[in-house]
Amino acid sequence: MSEGTKTFAAVDLGASNGRVMVGRVGPGTLHLTRAHRFPNRPVRLPEGLRWDILGLYGGVLDGLRAAGPVDSLGIDSWAVDYGLLDAEGALLGNPVHYRDPRTHTVAEKVWATVPPDELYRATGIQHAPFNTLCQLVAAQGTPQLAAAKKLLLIPDLISYWLTGEQGTELTNASTTQLIDPRTRDWAVGPARRLSIDLCLFAPLRHPGDPAGSLLPHVLEATGQGAPVPVTTVGSHDTASAVAAVPARPGERFAYLCTGTWSLAGLELDAPVTTEASRAANFTNELGVDGTIRFLRNIMGMWLLQECMCTWGESDIAPLLAEAAGVPPLRSVVDAADPAFLAPGAMPERIAAACRATGQRAPETRGETTRCILDSLALAHRHAIREAQRLADRAVDVVHVVGGGARNALLCQLTADACGLPVVAGPAEAAALGNVLVQARAHGSAGDSTAIRELVASTQPLTRYEPSGDRAVWESAARRTGGWSGPS
């Protein structure tokens, strides 16, 4: 290890798996390796869909043991979900999964108290039935919520178990629909009117803040030497991923964070809470260093993951190869349609959506895969165009980060659909952003510009130039029925 290099563990929890990654950061050095990967399998119980949070925590401990000695660790995960704690700090049941149907009819109840336009102006967060605000309204009157004394979002819950200290990280808190993006503090008015007790939340923390040190029994379980600090990072995985976008200084870029979800948008200095932005269902999530992640949620590779589950297929490579040979844009769907949110029977639902818009339904696995990829490229195109219009910000390049950066066909289709060059990589952007925020807090990395330059100079990137006839994408877009947003 070169002089001045430090070692950081990134706990990166996704909707389908968790990883503990090890990053080594020093002058001109950024090297990331995977110490341990473990599945994240939700469990359907009689009362609904739940996360196996104890299995995830066990995977984290195993990963920290496999990582070897580290100078710090940070935790990021998906957003909106939480665990409830009793007066003694014990967990009151497994956290509810955001795809659980308990929130399907909550929006009308919320909007009857706080109209949607007013809620958007106060929080800047798009409507989604699984937002933490909706989950808490759905949970009102339940014994668990009545008994709860504290609420911790998923990465904060893991951090609490590791350190014994409670906090609420700001970038993830912003996804709850309970934060004012201008003040970067709780939106007290809407919460009070909806009878949501903000005292349930632990004090807010910012990326770079200390979050405690590993407890003695954790040190013993992981083989780490004392002390090992836990450092607050952008604990929403998208916040960490955007922090690691390898944009050059002055570059006018859009980002596309791809995985189970596709998050397409811009990095801004201030939120956009206009009525036009609300109608387009764009969200203003807080980012690292006071930035705003102005973006739209798209179903992402969830569509193909669910198809693969139905087909009993675990290898994506042959599906992509077959899809590459299917004529383009034969059939497309609205990849942002909430109809695709729930699990199960995804190939049949995609076929039905095609028939409903007068298109030929895909018949083979390759045709279904191509329909999904074409539809995602169209959704990426629409979101990036809308973001530019709503924020009055032109874009010259699209940075694709996350797992989809490895999908050459999807990246090329996105470039073709957007009519913009796509720079793909890094695939492990969330873990890299996690590591680099830690490194900066511990003196091993510079400011946000220096962080992005380090990523650009050390990580493999692939550039895709747009090709083909843009008119065919315009025609295909008219077949999808457009964006399915709130009224």
Summary of the structure (lengths in Angstrom):
residues: 487
radius of gyration: 21.5
end to end distance: 56.0
largest distance: 64.0
contacts: 1785
relative contact order: 0.13
helix: 41%
strand: 21%
